[in-house]
């Protein structure tokens, strides 16, 4: 749609009627375990329920006061739910990085003091192995969930470094996506 047509209106909002339990909010594409792409049909209610569920895992998170660093691609359902949707639900300040680069991530954490970091195992492993860790203060990190692959035992070092408990999540795109998570406490 041309931008000129998009803004050619009276500026009034006209709500669209939906059935949150039946109407699709998005088709989330996934290769699943077969590698063959398919669209998982997610309703508004699916996304809202999962966002509410993941917010509950962040014990002590304060609405309107949290800072989340977003380094995962938003086209992936993990980042969409745990960075974007949860960020909106918590009225959090989001620090968004266009792509994963370790130095940029460490600088963002050091400069902005976010309390929440979502990642995948390779990101937490790379942080552990960084030779520049003494240059950065990562102590603001209070909540971390890792997804995409099992966490190795080396995460203990990340927990010592930040003082937060790094927990492992499990999910499926078809579940909007988080199914379960190790207890945060």
C-alpha positions, -999 to 999 in steps of 0.1 A, spaced: 0 0 0 15 34 -9 22 56 21 1 84 6 -30 61 6 -22 48 41 -24 84 56 -54 95 35 -80 91 62 -98 112 89 -74 100 117 -102 83 136 -98 48 148 -124 22 138 -120 -10 158 -121 -43 138 -143 -70 152 -125 -103 158 -131 -135 176 -99 -138 195 -102 -176 199 -109 -183 162 -94 -155 141 -58 -159 131 -33 -132 143 -5 -147 122 9 -176 103 42 -183 120 65 -202 96 86 -230 110 106 -259 97 98 -279 128 115 -312 132 111 -322 95 127 -291 80 98 -287 56 84 -251 61 48 -249 73 27 -221 87 16 -226 124 -18 -209 127 -18 -188 158 -49 -169 171 -50 -137 190 -59 -157 221 -29 -181 216 -5 -152 215 -21 -133 244 -22 -165 266 14 -173 259 25 -138 266 7 -138 300 23 -172 308 58 -161 300 54 -129 321 46 -151 351 81 -168 348 97 -134 354 91 -133 391 95 -98 404 93 -81 370 78 -46 374 54 -33 348 67 0 333 102 -4 349 119 -32 331 145 -30 303 149 -58 278 177 -63 254 165 -78 221 192 -95 200 171 -124 185 154 -119 151 117 -110 155 107 -132 127 113 -161 150 84 -169 174 107 -170 205 118 -134 200 84 -122 190 68 -136 222 96 -131 247 110 -97 235 82 -80 216 50 -93 231 63 -96 266 80 -62 263 47 -46 253 28 -64 281 53 -52 307 55 -17 292 93 -23 291 120 -3 275 134 -23 246 170 -21 234 170 -36 200 201 -48 181 198 -53 143 218 -85 145 238 -106 170 273 -93 174 289 -101 207 307 -68 213 276 -48 205 255 -70 229 280 -66 257 283 -28 251 245 -25 251 242 -44 284 270 -23 300 256 10 288 219 5 294 217 -19 323 188 -41 311 174 -66 335 161 -91 310 180 -110 282 166 -137 260 190 -158 240 200 -190 226 227 -213 239 253 -200 215 249 -165 228 253 -174 264 283 -196 255 299 -168 236 295 -144 265 312 -169 288 341 -173 264 346 -136 256 381 -124 264 368 -89 270 344 -96 299 364 -75 324 355 -44 303 318 -48 308 294 -47 337 267 -74 332 254 -73 368 221 -56 358 209 -89 342 183 -105 365 162 -127 342 174 -149 313 157 -176 293 176 -196 268 158 -215 240 166 -234 208 189 -260 223 198 -276 257 220 -255 280 255 -269 287 269 -270 322 291 -241 315 262 -217 321 272 -218 357 299 -193 348 273 -169 332 252 -171 364 282 -163 385 291 -134 362 256 -118 363 241 -131 395 209 -142 376 196 -177 371 198 -187 335 169 -210 328 161 -233 299 129 -229 280 112 -254 257 87 -246 230 72 -251 196 60 -225 171 26 -242 172 23 -234 209 30 -196 205 58 -208 214 68 -214 250 56 -247 265 76 -248 297 106 -234 315 128 -245 343 117 -227 375 133 -193 379 136 -196 417 
